[in-house]
């Protein structure tokens, strides 16, 4: 699979008379074609600076950033033909209708067959019936779909989505996430920033945590969860708590305790112990209602990384 985005050892400083801010400090990452790649970090982590370099607004002080092999600084025009950005904070053009606004941007992007392209995108985003509405007065969910329409006008291979569901209600956010999944099915590469950990876990093929201008860790959501050090717990719902605890006593890497009526928490050094636990429970006289591995939430994984506990 071809490399869509390649960032190699990028540094970027902002200097004033009083101080130097290291916005990016040796950032490297690789995004494959057709992948939804999450870039997660707090405000001020370096995400916006990196995006600005990818779209050719800024140049790195050192290192390189490329889109499909084209340098984002020295070949900015060629890069911009293959990329677009949609932000959750984008603004619509005041008094123009949805269709008029898209027509305006189609002219800026030099889109061939703009009328056909706009109609196709409006239908794809379920906005065709709202084509004559003033863009400024769209609901927040419709407005975000309008921005995605606008971002797809130049048929980009890479679409950067900067907090695409910020401020949306649940139904609108679900609709936008479904659109993002559809972009992957079309073969587009998506670079996604979000503060919604559920969204990141649900959508992203891989994720990079960034803070202080440095990439802290990269991997699939499952890999990042697996690297989280600390206590692993298996929760057992049962009819006879004492019988469960007695059955598990002496198992290597396993410590069981009664948490409440009909509930036993089992601390394990690895979830690979689950098979041994299930075998041991076969000798328990009571009923076992459920056995669940209590995985850490992705919020816990994120916070652990931000504290420096998830380094590669």
C-alpha positions as CSV (number, residue, x, y, z in Angstrom):
1,X,0.0,0.0,0.0
2,X,1.4,3.4,-1.0
3,X,2.4,6.0,1.6
4,X,0.0,8.9,1.4
5,X,1.6,11.1,4.1
6,X,5.2,10.9,5.1
7,X,6.6,13.2,7.8
8,X,10.3,12.7,8.6
9,X,12.0,14.3,11.6
10,X,10.1,17.7,11.3
11,X,11.1,20.6,13.5
12,X,9.3,23.9,13.7
13,X,9.9,26.8,16.2
14,X,8.1,30.0,16.8
15,X,10.4,32.8,17.9
16,X,9.7,36.1,19.6
17,X,11.9,38.5,21.5
18,X,11.1,36.8,24.8
19,X,11.1,33.1,24.0
20,X,11.3,30.3,21.5
21,X,8.4,27.8,21.3
22,X,9.2,24.4,20.0
23,X,5.9,23.6,18.2
24,X,7.3,20.5,16.5
25,X,10.3,18.7,17.9
26,X,11.4,15.9,15.6
27,X,8.0,14.6,14.5
28,X,7.9,11.6,12.2
29,X,4.8,9.7,11.1
30,X,3.6,7.7,8.1
31,X,0.0,7.4,6.9
32,X,-0.9,4.7,4.3
33,X,-3.2,5.3,1.4
34,X,-6.9,4.7,2.2
35,X,-6.3,4.8,5.9
36,X,-8.1,6.9,8.6
37,X,-5.3,8.1,10.8
38,X,-6.0,9.9,14.0
39,X,-3.7,12.6,15.4
40,X,-4.7,13.1,19.0
41,X,-3.3,15.5,21.6
42,X,-4.3,18.5,23.7
43,X,-4.5,22.1,22.5
44,X,-1.1,23.4,21.8
45,X,0.4,19.9,21.2
46,X,1.5,20.7,17.6
47,X,-1.4,19.4,15.5
48,X,-2.3,22.7,13.8
49,X,1.3,23.4,13.0
50,X,1.8,20.0,11.5
51,X,-1.4,20.4,9.4
52,X,-0.2,23.9,8.3
53,X,3.0,22.3,7.0
54,X,1.1,19.5,5.2
55,X,-1.0,22.0,3.3
56,X,1.9,24.3,2.5
57,X,1.0,27.3,4.7
58,X,4.2,26.8,6.8
59,X,7.6,25.3,6.0
60,X,9.5,23.1,8.5
61,X,12.7,24.4,10.0
62,X,14.2,21.0,9.5
63,X,12.9,17.7,8.2
64,X,10.4,16.9,5.4
65,X,6.7,16.5,4.9
66,X,5.4,14.8,1.7
67,X,2.0,13.9,0.3
68,X,2.2,11.0,-2.2
69,X,5.9,11.8,-2.6
70,X,5.5,15.5,-3.3
71,X,7.2,17.9,-0.9
72,X,4.7,20.0,0.9
73,X,7.0,23.1,0.9
74,X,8.8,23.0,-2.5
75,X,5.9,21.4,-4.4
76,X,3.1,23.0,-2.6
77,X,0.9,23.6,-5.7
78,X,1.1,20.0,-6.7
79,X,0.4,18.9,-3.1
80,X,-2.6,21.2,-2.8
81,X,-4.2,19.6,-5.9
82,X,-4.3,16.3,-3.9
83,X,-5.4,17.6,-0.5
84,X,-8.1,19.6,1.3
85,X,-9.0,20.5,4.8
86,X,-12.3,20.5,6.7
87,X,-12.4,22.1,10.1
88,X,-15.2,22.0,12.7
89,X,-14.6,25.7,13.1
90,X,-14.9,26.6,9.4
91,X,-17.1,29.6,8.4
92,X,-19.6,29.7,5.6
93,X,-19.9,32.6,3.1
94,X,-22.6,35.0,4.4
95,X,-25.5,35.5,2.0
96,X,-24.8,32.9,-0.6
97,X,-26.9,29.8,-0.9
98,X,-25.4,26.3,-0.4
99,X,-25.2,25.8,-4.2
100,X,-23.9,29.3,-4.9
101,X,-21.2,28.9,-2.2
102,X,-20.0,25.6,-3.6
103,X,-20.0,27.1,-7.1
104,X,-17.8,29.9,-5.9
105,X,-15.3,27.4,-4.4
106,X,-15.5,25.2,-7.5
107,X,-14.2,28.2,-9.5
108,X,-11.4,28.7,-7.0
109,X,-10.4,25.0,-7.2
110,X,-10.8,25.1,-11.0
111,X,-13.2,22.1,-10.9
112,X,-14.1,20.5,-14.2
113,X,-17.9,20.1,-14.7
114,X,-18.7,22.0,-11.5
115,X,-22.5,21.7,-11.8
116,X,-22.4,17.9,-12.1
117,X,-19.8,17.6,-9.3
118,X,-21.8,19.8,-6.9
119,X,-25.0,18.0,-7.6
120,X,-23.3,14.6,-7.0
121,X,-21.8,15.8,-3.7
122,X,-25.0,17.4,-2.5
123,X,-26.9,14.2,-3.1
124,X,-24.0,12.2,-1.4
125,X,-24.2,14.4,1.7
126,X,-28.0,14.5,1.7
127,X,-28.1,18.2,1.1
128,X,-29.6,18.4,-2.4
129,X,-33.0,19.5,-1.0
130,X,-31.2,22.3,0.9
131,X,-29.2,23.6,-2.1
132,X,-31.1,26.9,-2.2
133,X,-30.8,27.5,1.5
134,X,-28.5,30.3,2.7
135,X,-25.4,28.5,3.9
136,X,-25.0,30.7,6.9
137,X,-28.4,29.5,8.3
138,X,-27.9,25.8,8.1
139,X,-28.1,23.7,11.2
140,X,-24.8,22.7,12.8
141,X,-25.0,19.2,11.4
142,X,-26.0,20.3,7.9
143,X,-23.3,23.0,8.0
144,X,-20.6,20.3,8.7
145,X,-21.9,18.2,5.8
146,X,-21.7,21.3,3.7
147,X,-18.1,21.8,4.7
148,X,-17.3,18.2,3.8
149,X,-19.0,18.8,0.4
150,X,-16.7,21.9,-0.1
151,X,-13.7,19.8,1.0
152,X,-14.4,17.2,-1.6
153,X,-14.9,19.6,-4.6
154,X,-11.3,19.1,-5.8
155,X,-11.6,15.3,-5.4
156,X,-8.7,15.2,-2.9
157,X,-6.8,12.0,-2.3
158,X,-6.1,13.2,1.2
159,X,-8.7,14.9,3.3
160,X,-7.7,16.5,6.7
161,X,-10.6,16.6,9.1
162,X,-9.9,18.9,12.0
163,X,-12.4,18.2,14.8
164,X,-15.3,17.5,12.3
165,X,-17.9,16.7,15.0
166,X,-17.1,19.5,17.5
167,X,-20.3,21.1,18.8
168,X,-22.6,18.6,17.0
169,X,-25.6,16.8,18.6
170,X,-25.5,13.1,18.8
171,X,-27.5,12.4,15.7
172,X,-25.5,14.8,13.6
173,X,-22.2,13.5,14.9
174,X,-23.2,9.9,14.0
175,X,-24.1,11.1,10.5
176,X,-20.7,12.7,10.0
177,X,-18.9,9.6,11.3
178,X,-20.8,7.5,8.8
179,X,-19.6,10.0,6.0
180,X,-16.0,9.6,7.2
181,X,-16.3,5.8,7.0
182,X,-17.7,6.3,3.5
183,X,-14.6,8.3,2.5
184,X,-12.4,5.4,3.4
185,X,-14.6,3.1,1.3
186,X,-13.9,5.5,-1.6
187,X,-10.2,4.9,-1.1
188,X,-9.5,8.4,0.3
189,X,-6.9,8.9,3.0
190,X,-8.2,10.8,6.1
191,X,-6.1,12.5,8.7
192,X,-8.4,13.1,11.6
193,X,-8.0,15.3,14.7
194,X,-10.5,15.0,17.5
195,X,-10.8,15.3,21.3
196,X,-13.5,12.7,21.2
197,X,-11.8,9.5,22.3
198,X,-14.8,7.3,21.4
199,X,-14.8,8.8,17.9
200,X,-11.1,8.1,17.5
201,X,-11.4,4.5,18.6
202,X,-14.4,3.9,16.4
203,X,-13.1,5.5,13.2
204,X,-9.3,5.3,13.1
205,X,-7.2,2.5,11.6
206,X,-4.2,3.9,13.5
207,X,-3.6,6.7,15.9
208,X,-0.6,8.8,16.9
209,X,-0.6,10.6,20.3
210,X,1.2,14.0,20.1
211,X,2.1,16.4,22.9
212,X,4.8,19.0,23.3
213,X,5.6,18.8,19.6
214,X,6.6,15.1,19.9
215,X,4.9,11.9,18.8
216,X,4.5,9.9,22.0
217,X,3.1,6.6,20.6
218,X,1.6,5.2,17.4
219,X,-0.5,2.1,16.7
220,X,-4.0,0.7,16.2
221,X,-6.5,1.4,19.0
222,X,-6.1,-2.2,20.1
223,X,-2.3,-1.9,20.1
224,X,-2.3,1.3,22.1
225,X,-4.7,-0.3,24.7
226,X,-2.4,-3.3,24.9
227,X,0.6,-1.2,25.8
228,X,-1.1,0.4,28.7
229,X,0.7,-0.9,31.8
230,X,-1.1,-1.4,35.0
231,X,-3.8,-3.5,36.6
232,X,-5.8,-5.9,34.4
233,X,-9.1,-7.1,35.7
234,X,-11.5,-9.8,34.8
235,X,-15.1,-9.4,36.1
236,X,-17.0,-12.6,37.0
237,X,-20.8,-12.5,37.7
238,X,-21.7,-15.7,39.5
239,X,-24.1,-17.3,42.0
240,X,-21.4,-18.4,44.5
241,X,-18.7,-15.8,45.0
242,X,-16.7,-17.8,47.6
243,X,-16.7,-20.9,45.3
244,X,-15.2,-18.8,42.5
245,X,-12.5,-17.3,44.7
246,X,-11.6,-20.8,46.1
247,X,-11.5,-22.3,42.6
248,X,-9.0,-19.6,41.4
249,X,-6.8,-19.7,44.5
250,X,-3.2,-20.7,43.6
251,X,-3.4,-19.9,39.8
252,X,-0.3,-18.2,38.6
253,X,-0.6,-14.5,38.0
254,X,-4.2,-14.5,39.3
255,X,-5.7,-12.8,42.4
256,X,-9.4,-13.1,43.1
257,X,-11.5,-11.1,45.5
258,X,-15.2,-10.7,46.2
259,X,-16.3,-7.3,45.1
260,X,-20.0,-7.5,46.0
261,X,-22.9,-9.9,46.0
262,X,-22.6,-12.2,42.9
263,X,-19.5,-10.3,41.7
264,X,-15.8,-11.3,41.8
265,X,-13.0,-9.2,40.5
266,X,-9.9,-11.1,39.3
267,X,-6.6,-9.2,38.9
268,X,-4.4,-10.8,36.3
269,X,-0.9,-10.0,35.0
270,X,-2.1,-10.7,31.5
271,X,-5.5,-11.4,29.8
272,X,-3.9,-14.6,28.5
273,X,-4.8,-16.0,31.9
274,X,-8.5,-16.0,30.9
275,X,-8.2,-19.5,29.5
276,X,-6.8,-20.9,32.8
277,X,-9.5,-19.1,34.7
278,X,-12.2,-20.6,32.6
279,X,-10.8,-24.1,33.1
280,X,-10.6,-23.6,36.9
281,X,-14.2,-22.4,37.0
282,X,-15.4,-25.7,35.5
283,X,-14.8,-27.2,39.0
284,X,-16.9,-24.5,40.7
285,X,-20.2,-25.7,42.1
286,X,-22.1,-22.4,41.4
287,X,-23.4,-20.9,38.3
288,X,-21.2,-18.5,36.2
289,X,-23.3,-15.9,34.5
290,X,-20.6,-14.0,32.7
291,X,-16.8,-13.5,32.5
292,X,-15.7,-10.1,31.1
293,X,-12.2,-8.7,30.5
294,X,-12.3,-5.1,31.8
295,X,-10.3,-3.3,29.2
296,X,-9.1,0.2,29.9
297,X,-11.1,3.0,28.3
298,X,-9.5,4.9,25.5
299,X,-9.7,8.0,27.7
300,X,-7.4,6.1,30.1
301,X,-5.0,5.2,27.3
302,X,-4.9,8.8,26.1
303,X,-4.3,10.2,29.5
304,X,-1.6,7.7,30.2
305,X,0.2,8.6,27.0
306,X,-0.1,12.3,27.8
307,X,1.6,11.6,31.2
308,X,4.5,9.9,29.3
309,X,3.5,6.3,30.3
310,X,2.9,5.0,26.8
311,X,6.2,5.7,25.0
312,X,7.3,3.3,22.2
